[in-house]
Structure formats: C-alpha cells, structure tokens
Amino acid sequence: MSESLRRRAARFLLKRILVYAGIYVAVVAVFLFLESKLVFHPHTAAEAWLQPADRRTRDVEFSSADGTKLHAWWLPPTRPEAGAFLASHGNGGNLSYRGDLALYLNNATDAGVLMYDYPGYGKSDGSPTEAGCYAACDAAYAWLTTEGKIPPRHVILLGESIGTGVAVESATRHEHRALVLMCPFTTLPAAAKSHYPWLPTHTLMRSRFDSLARIGRCTRPLLVGHSTDDHVVPFWQGEALFHASNEPKELHRTEGAGHNLASEEFARVVARFLEAHPASD
C-alpha cells in the first residue's frame, strides 16, 4: 500500500472513530438529561388511584422538612404491641398499588402499616429526587412515632426495590425493631448497569441510593427477600447486599416471583422472622 493510501485509510478510520465517539457521548448526554424520568415513574392520583384493600385504612398527611405536603395510608395495628411497618415502595405507580401488601402484612403479623408516597407520587406534592425520598421517609417516621403512637423500637422499616435504598438510609439514623428489604440492589447505578451495560452508570448517575455503603451501619435484625428470576434487579445484587450486612440476618430466596414479592406467602415469612426477633422492651 502506498503512503497516500495509508494516509487516506488512517483519516477514514479516525473519522469513523470520532463519529462513533460523538454518537456515544450524545447518547450518554441524553440519558443523563432523562435520568430522573428513567429512575422515577410516578403516577399521580389523577392518573391512577386504587381503593385500599382494607376498609380500616385511613388517609393521613404530613410535611417533609422543606414543607412539601405528603400523603400516606395508615392501617392501624390489630394489636398495639405488634408495632407497625414503615413501608417505602418502589419507583413505579403510587402507594395505592400496594394496598394488598399492607393487608397481607397486617393479617400475618397484626402490625400496622404506614405506606407513604414520595414527592410527585399519588397525592403528594413536589417532584421526586433521591434527597426528597429520604426526607419523605423521615417525615413518615416522625408521624408514625408521634401521631401514630408507635414506639421507635416497635417500628419495622420495610423497603421494596428503590424503596430498599430509602429504608437502608433510614435504618442508619432511626431507631427501629427490624429491617425488611424486598428485591434490594447494592446501589442504583449497579442496578442500572445490568440494563445498560455500555453506559458509565457508576461514574455519571446522580441518583445513588448507595445501600452497599450504608448496610454495615445497620445493626438491627435484617430480612432480605429476593426472587432468583428477578429481571429488574438481579438476584445477585440482593445476595451481595446480604453478605455485606451484619448479623442477625436472614436471606429468603424464592423462585417465580420476578420483581414482586407482595404476597401472603412472603408476609408469612416476615411474620416468622419477626417472631424469631421480638421487639426489645
């Protein structure tokens, strides 16, 4: 090949590399711009709203530290000494989609269930962010332990999917009886990486929900539930978080549930776990 042909080939190759690099950078920029919409999928009450599964459920309202008005459902405990779950739901829909979960937990444990919506979800004001989710959980915890009259040592922190990141963060700062995680991830960028392996999610994502960095500071009994066929958050992520956590702990491995553990069966698993780890008086 002549020198002229080699130079032409090199220029052609360089142009191709620059074009592909430009496309990749543009795609990454679009994903960064759309990150919030990819992470959070809220439905307002006007868009979709279901009635509670238990007629004893009542609406409650409170505000986060920045004044954002938040909405929650409160299903009181059948027995006051059973305490209550503070439930942080996943990133889709709103709390009304989880009415069955509240009923299952109450039937299996006699504990109450406070299920709240993040900013921008259901009947809550504002727009969802990672910090906003943590602030909403703080406000819900404050309501539960004051207006709800549940002693902090009888609060069971429960998280589902992205809500596991919220529950773990809360567990590092608030007194509680136990921590229950349904389909948890190690970090949100790690979960995103399983769907977009070609994106630098660990480097560029602003939403972190870094449970792996926090789980070592959680010292109360821990139950992790995860299905081996979960295609949203791979099972190995829940297993990795479990291995990084402190005793006492239990891993409930199931099959065929996908990314949804809300069932009477799992509620019974939770009940047995709580019986093995009673509240300290």
Steps between C-alpha positions, in 0.01 A plus 500: 500500500630841404560774753206697354261208543620443857432866587153482344420182690621655826287811443198285419551292816548811715179652363310181580638496853406865553150444363438198723649681800277799431193277478591328826553831680167627366319187617659527846400866518139411414492234772640747751239756400223241536640338816218614728235370259683168468539459877159619618170394342233670714128488439305783654164424657336668201671254266435181695364428846373181664291463812669346807467124544402541865214734592673591827765686300489876540666792326759700689705803399823653623779716362868436437767729643484730196123539533397260222156357578498121503220244502493156660270210584484383860373152583505481883639195679259227607701476822679818614796300633558360147636837390488619141675485166628817339482401133705669226368385163668459162552757225182437303136598547399620846415362842149394396656222290631346824174468693516121482849498652376702798212256549726193475745641755226599743327162475824307552654708780220711657734798451382828357623627162582860412552522125595844372555653159819676393474856362320500165332163562130448564361788705840632612623838375838574344729303271697185584873510577726277707522763776125552483439128554719501811324812632160341440604192695619720787164677508312169491712364785432812705124466444503128581685546829297803612150515350501125435619434857734217396811479721818527287619157621178351352545653152583254221664677206398337172616587151408373155738538203613865497332529840766265639752780450271733693443248780872424538584870518231549764627199697839667542341793685177388665427255780302200377420137576600338170575569135320315217627539143306373199699462176785729607795624295850587615490846340270652241784543246578128538136415435496731198821340370321166466263665249746738331839323518652741247424811709740634767223491761732478802683814395226726372170419673395760754244276671704255709286333769826342620379224732828312475687788664239527778397144582800451732354768728170313533513290817142383553365164368487492120279300263583506128247353257586452133388284210760323287311598182490873576582670168476854635748469786712185456495256792877523544465863607269413789733215592804732493325750727406218737859376522620853580252539786527425871347217699231414589373462146302270275488460122171378355563365151194433287433407138239612253407829669698725267525852642186474713512336843170650620318181594343321794788252487766767547293666772511171690878492453516847654277388788727204581805724483348750742399222739864391505612858573253655746503868583712604797301665781 
